[in-house]
Amino acid sequence: MTEPLNDNNALRLFGWETENDPVTGEVSGRYLPEPVSCRRCGSLDGFRRHGRKITRIMHTPSLGRPFPFQAHIQRYKCYDCRRTSMQPLPHVDPRHRMTIKCADYIANRCRERTFVELARDTGVDEKTVRNICFVRFGRKLHERQIRSPVMLGIDEVYLKEPGRRYKRKCSVLSDISGGSGYVDLIDGGNVNHWLWKRRDHHRIKVVLMDMCDSYRRAVVKILPDAKIVVDRFHVAKKVNEALDAVRNAKRRKDLVVAEDAGKRLPRIKRRDRNILQISRHKLSAKLWLKLDGILKNNPLFFAAWYTKESFYDIWDAKSRQEAEALFDVWKANIPPLVEKQFREVAKTVERWRQEIFAYWVIPVTNAYTESLNRMIKDMNREGRGYSFRNMRAKALLREKKLITATCDDCKMEKPMSRIKWVHLPETGPPTAQCRKCAKHFHIEDEFNDHSVSL
């Protein structure tokens, strides 16, 4: 038997000997160990060689290109039992014409990469890649243990599948307390059934969601002791939608007047359309100048913008009682010009009053679940429409890779995206600074000017 690594073993597989054609560059190989007896009847004397079979087998990519080779497989015939057999190849996948290393290469990378990319890299058909991933996904999902988190985040996502006219509604469940990623991805949004099957659902103490009645009914029915908290950004979204309704109504009215007068209104840029939605605390001097001109020349827009900013001020309250008092004042002082649009927001908040103002008791948001939701959309778009089975497996089995660093001032571990290496001449070597410490020590200018990337 030959050594596993030698000059004649380009495959780097134990027991193989390869040859490289100097003209075509093709690699051919044969497996040196041969059986000495028939595996069916065990005969030794009647077991003879019976020709060879040449098969094209794919190996792991080499130098960024597919690596096929011609395998010379020995055929045998037993003259005692009158049967033929092939030489056993322990390094070749029996279900596919590829080595086990190539199958593992595909299975280990199918979670982060698309099937088409892996098929292009390995030189096999896309359907073969999909079949290999089906087997690996099924095995991994069977071994995966689902544990109910203390803080559960719920959100919905609509996925486009090939061959379907409408998008499929799915529910994304995440672990907000531990930040360990996805808990599960449910088809059809049947959260009631999922919660009922969990034997440890009593561990769930807090549930974060948007304003969906079906989710609330399921949680109240199965988890009566759990606290429901509505994501504050979904509430702010309702206010921005009311502001858009005011702007669109004004735009339609101006279009009718302009058509009657035979004029044409100029097209509004997207930046100018969204300037009313930006919080006043995030406006630059240039945007403030534009906004001032819009508000002074249009009382309707001023009333809508002022109502929106007054609602935003509710989130600056220090306690739940103060927040509820500010909301009651805001609801009673809605200007008559925009009362039709913003009255619907007030009714929605009243229906979800207990869950919305629970934010001041449990100050957490559902932003983590929303980020996972975005990852699912990105993966589905890259693959141009995965099936729900593939999408669920890719999401649940996706490894969380978070690179962190320790701030030299607060000694806390932060994500690398929030760490900058600040180089000051008087301090010597670069030091790791998080954004919070940079503001605390008044070195914002140095944070931006002297930051270097790794």
C-alpha positions, 0 to 999 in steps of 0.5 A: 500500500502506498503512502497517503502523500507522495509525488504521485498522489495529486488527490491527497487521498490514501492509497491512490496513484495519479498520473498527469497527461502532459498534453491535455492536462487531465488527471487519471488515477487508480486505487491500488488496494484490491480485494483478494476474495469475492465479497458474495461467496468468499471464493479465493481461487475463482476470483479473477480480474475482468477488465476496467471501467473508466469513470469521471469523478469530481474532487474538491476545487483546486486553484479556484477551478473544478478538479475532475479526474478519470478513475480507472476502476477494476472489475472482477468476476467470480467463476464460482458464483458467476457474478461480477463486482467492482473494486470498492472505493472508500473515498468515493461517494456511492450516491454521486460521482464525486469524492467524499471530500467534495461532498463534504466541501459542498455540504459545509458551504451550502449554508452561506453560499447559493447552490449555483455558486457551489455547482460552478465551483465544483463542476457538478450539476446544480441539482446534485448540489441541491440533493447533497444539501437536502441530506445534510439539512435533514440530518442537521435539523433532526439533531438540532434541539429547540429550546424556548428562550426567556425573551421571544421575538416574533415577526413575519416575512413574505417569501417568493417561491418559484412556481407560486403566484403569491408569496408565502407568509412565514413567522420568524422566531428569535432569541432576544435575551441570549442573542443566539439567533433564530429559534425557528421559522414557521410556515403560514404564521401558525404561532399558536401551534408552535407554542403549544408543542413546546414543552418548556414554553413556561420559560418564555417571560417576555414576547416582543411583536408588532401589532398583530392580533393573531400573535397576541391571541396566541400568546394570551391563550398559551402564555397567560403570564408572559408580558407582551411588548410591542416594538416601538419602531412599528408604532412610529411607522404608523405615525409616518404612514399618517404623515405620508397620507397627508402629503399624498392627499395634498399632492393629489389635490394639487395635481387636480388644480394644476390639470384644470389650469393646464399646468404641470407640477414639478416632480418631487425628489425622494429626498425632499419627500422623506424630509418630513419623516426625519426626526428633528434631532437628525436633521443637518443644517442644510435639511433644516433650511429645506424643511423650514421653507416647506413648513412656512409655506404650507400650514397643512404640512406644518400641522402634520409635521408638528403632530408627528414630532409631538408623538415622537416626544412621548418616547422621551418620557422617564416612566410609563405614567408620564408617557401615558399622560403625554399620549392623552395630551397628544390625542386631545390636541390633534390639529383639525387639519390632520385629524382624519389621518392621525385619529387612526393612529390614536385608535390603534394605540388605544387598542394596544395601549397596555402592550405599547406602554409596557416598553417603559417597564421592559425597555427592549425592542424587536430590532434583533428579530428585524435584522434576522428577517432582513437576512432571510430576505437577502438569502432568498434574493441571492438564491432567486427563490428557495423553497421553504424547506431550504430557506428554513434550513439555511436560516436555522443552520447559519453559523453566527460569526461575530468578531469582537474586541475589548475597549481599552477604557471601559474594558467591555467587549464590543462588536468590531463594527463599534470599535475604532483604533485611535492613534494619538501622538501623545499616547503612543501605540493605537488604542481601542476605543468604542464610540461611547468612550470616545464621546465620554472623553471628548475625543470625537475628532480624534475618533474620526480623524486618527482612526485606522482599520485593521 
